[in-house]
Amino acid sequence: MVERRAKEVAVINGRLADEFTEEDWIQAKYEMLGAEDAPEEQEEEPTASIIQWDEGPDAAGHHVENNPVSDEQTVAERLVQEGLEEANHDQMLKGAQEEKNQS
């Protein structure tokens, strides 16, 4: 998927799809993953946080204050923004392809 997106970025930038650069690849990967989806560091030992079944409910943990529910409108705004960015990308790609076909 990232390679396909990198080829689209190359076409938008006026190059052949097979001539995508490392910058095109990085941009495509960033677009596909986004800043929020950056890989997180893994724990050193995956079993470190496992609790044994025979422990009592008060053996681990602590009380956490209730957090207010996130504003649903901000989620909707983010989804709309992502949709607009995708539509803009598609329009740029189509425009670059039409321009190439006219040449």
C-alpha positions as CSV (number, residue, x, y, z in Angstrom):
1,M,0.0,0.0,0.0
2,V,2.8,2.4,0.8
3,E,4.5,1.7,-2.5
4,R,1.3,2.3,-4.4
5,R,0.9,5.6,-2.5
6,A,4.6,6.5,-3.2
7,K,3.9,6.0,-6.9
8,E,0.9,8.3,-6.7
9,V,3.0,11.0,-5.0
10,A,5.6,10.6,-7.8
11,V,2.9,11.1,-10.5
12,I,1.5,14.2,-8.6
13,N,5.0,15.6,-8.5
14,G,5.4,15.1,-12.3
15,R,7.5,12.0,-12.4
16,L,6.7,8.5,-13.7
17,A,5.1,6.2,-11.2
18,D,8.1,3.8,-11.3
19,E,10.5,6.6,-10.6
20,F,9.3,7.4,-7.0
21,T,12.0,8.7,-4.7
22,E,12.9,8.0,-1.1
23,E,11.1,11.3,-0.2
24,D,8.0,10.0,-2.0
25,W,8.2,6.8,0.0
26,I,8.6,8.6,3.3
27,Q,5.7,11.0,2.5
28,A,3.5,8.0,1.5
29,K,4.4,6.1,4.7
30,Y,3.6,9.2,6.8
31,E,0.3,9.6,5.0
32,M,-0.6,5.9,5.5
33,L,0.5,5.8,9.2
34,G,-0.2,9.3,10.2
35,A,1.3,10.9,13.3
36,E,-1.2,9.3,15.7
37,D,-0.3,5.8,14.4
38,A,3.4,5.9,15.1
39,P,4.7,2.6,16.4
40,E,5.0,2.5,20.1
41,E,7.9,1.0,22.0
42,Q,7.3,-2.5,23.2
43,E,7.9,-3.6,26.8
44,E,11.2,-5.4,27.3
45,E,9.5,-8.6,28.5
46,P,5.9,-9.1,27.2
47,T,4.9,-11.2,30.2
48,A,6.0,-8.5,32.8
49,S,2.5,-7.1,33.1
50,I,0.6,-10.4,33.4
51,I,-1.2,-10.9,36.7
52,Q,-1.6,-14.4,38.2
53,W,-5.1,-15.7,38.5
54,D,-4.9,-16.6,42.1
55,E,-4.2,-13.0,43.2
56,G,-7.0,-11.2,45.0
57,P,-8.6,-8.2,43.4
58,D,-6.9,-5.8,45.8
59,A,-3.4,-7.3,45.1
60,A,-2.6,-4.9,42.2
61,G,-3.9,-1.6,40.8
62,H,-5.3,1.6,42.2
63,H,-8.3,3.8,41.9
64,V,-8.3,6.2,39.0
65,E,-10.4,9.4,38.8
66,N,-13.2,9.4,36.1
67,N,-12.3,11.3,33.0
68,P,-14.9,13.3,31.1
69,V,-16.0,11.8,27.8
70,S,-14.2,13.2,24.8
71,D,-16.1,15.7,22.7
72,E,-17.7,13.7,19.9
73,Q,-17.6,16.8,17.6
74,T,-13.8,16.8,17.6
75,V,-13.9,13.2,16.4
76,A,-16.3,14.1,13.6
77,E,-14.2,17.1,12.7
78,R,-11.1,14.9,12.5
79,L,-12.9,12.4,10.2
80,V,-14.2,15.1,7.9
81,Q,-10.6,16.6,7.7
82,E,-9.2,13.2,6.8
83,G,-11.9,12.8,4.1
84,L,-11.1,16.2,2.7
85,E,-7.4,15.4,2.6
86,E,-8.0,12.1,0.8
87,A,-10.3,13.8,-1.7
88,N,-7.7,16.5,-2.4
89,H,-5.1,13.8,-2.9
90,D,-7.3,11.9,-5.4
91,Q,-8.0,15.2,-7.3
92,M,-4.3,16.0,-7.6
93,L,-3.6,12.5,-8.8
94,K,-6.4,12.6,-11.4
95,G,-5.2,16.0,-12.5
96,A,-1.6,14.9,-13.0
97,Q,-2.8,11.8,-14.9
98,E,-5.0,13.9,-17.2
99,E,-2.2,16.4,-17.8
100,K,0.1,13.5,-18.7
101,N,-2.5,12.0,-21.1
102,Q,-2.9,15.4,-22.9
103,S,0.8,15.6,-23.5
